[in-house]
Amino acid sequence: MNKWKVHLCLLHIICCLTLSSFTINKHQMEIENIKHTIEKNYLHGAFNATDINAFRNIFHPEFAIINIQENGRFFLFTRDMWEGVLQKRRSDKTFDYATIALQPKWRKIDIEQDKASVTLDLYNGEKRVYTDFLLLTKIDNEWKIVSKIFNQY
């Protein structure tokens, strides 16, 4: 009888370890998915290539940057407003994309079910240009940025 208890206990431990490993791997895969989406759509869409389709894909239609100005006034910069800036940039044949080419340095990604927060620094060469604080939600198995605040250096 004691042998059965030992076997059951070992089986329970193996099952728990397997489940724990699966959960950790799934979480890490979700982090990599968020990183890939931000690099492909956010950085490529809003900065490095001004790819409007990528930009639209990453941002929720109700997205807004929450900007507290120097005088303390609250200002929302919507997705439509930002897209207007990008459209002007695309039509400017003299625009130098090297001036806005950004590379991410990841600080923190927290995920809770279908919600996430991401903190990353964005660099142009060796110069840190922004620290972004992004809030995301997963809709139809795709991560969308719903809000952003940032610090500019």
N, C-alpha and C positions, 0 to 999 in steps of 0.2 A: 504494500500500500504506500509506503514511504517513497518507493521508486516512482510511482505514478505522480505523486505530488511534486517531486523534483522535475520530472519530465514536463508536467503542466506549467510549472514555474518557468522553466527554460523556454518553453514555447511562448509563453506570455511575454517574456523579455525580448525574444527574437521578434515577435510581432510589433511590440512597442518601438523597438529600434528601427525596424523597417518603415513603420508609419512615420516616425520622426524624421528619418532620412528623406522620405518622399516629400514631406512637408517643407523641409529645408531646401531641397532641390527645386520644388515648385516656386518657393519664395524667391530663390536666387534667379530662376528663369524669368520671373515677373520683373525683377529689378533690371535684368539685362534687356528685357522687352521695353521697359520705360526708357532706358538709356538710348537704345537704338532708335526709338520713336522720336525722342527729343533731338538727337543728332541728325536724323534723316529729315524730319519735317520742320521742327522749330528752327534749328540753326540754318539748315539749307533753305527753308522757306522765308524766314524773316531777315536773315543776314547774308550768309555766304553766297547765295545764288539768286535770291529774290524769286524763289519758285512759288508762285501764287497758289498753285494746286496743293503743294506740300503745306504751305501756310494755312490754307483753309482746312486741310485734313487734321492738323494737330490742335487747332483752336475750336473750342465749343462756340456755336453761334452767339451765345450771350457772354462770351469772354470779355473781361475788362482788366486793364492794368489799373491798380489802385495807386494813385500818385498823390502823396502829400507834398505840396510845394513848399518852398522856403518860407513863404509867409504863413504857412500852416493851413492853407486852403486845400480842400479835398478836391481831386480832379480824377474823373474816370476817363480812360483812354480806351475806347471800344475796339473790337476786332475790325469793324467797318472803317473806323478812323485810321487804324494802322494799315489796313489794306490800301486805303487811299494814298498813304505815304509811299507804300511799296510800288503802287502803280506809277506814281510820278518818278520814282527812282528807275524803274524799268524803262521808261520812255526817255530818260536822260542819257544820251549816248556818251557823255563825258564822265559819267559816274565811275569812280574807281573802287571796285569791290574789295581790293586789298585793304582799304581803310576800315572796312567793317568785318573782315574775315575773322570769325571767332572760333576758338577751340574750348571745349569744356574741361573743367577740372571738378570732378564730383566731390561734393562734401558729404551729403546725406540724402538717403532715400528711405522714406518710411511708407509702408503700405499696410492698410487695414481693409481687407476684403476688396471692394472696388473703388477705394479712395486712396490717394497718395499725396505726399508732399515731397518736393525735391528742392534741395539747396545746392546750387552749383556756382562756381566762379567761371566767368567767360573771359578768355584772354585773346588779345590780338598780338601775336608774337609772344614776347616776354611780359607785356604790359597787361595787368588785370584791368579790364574795362568795366565789368559789372559783376555784382553778386545778385543772382536771381533767386527768388523764393516763389516756387510754382506750386499751385494746387491742381491736382488732376482727378478725373473720374473716368472709370472704364464704362464705355457705352458700346453695346454690340461687339464686345471683345476687342475694342480699340481704346487706347488711352487718349484723353482729350484734356488740354489745359483749360481750366475754367477761370483761373484768376492768377494774377502775378503782382508782386511788389518787387522792387529792385533797389540796389544801391549802385550809383555810378561813381567811378573814381576819376 
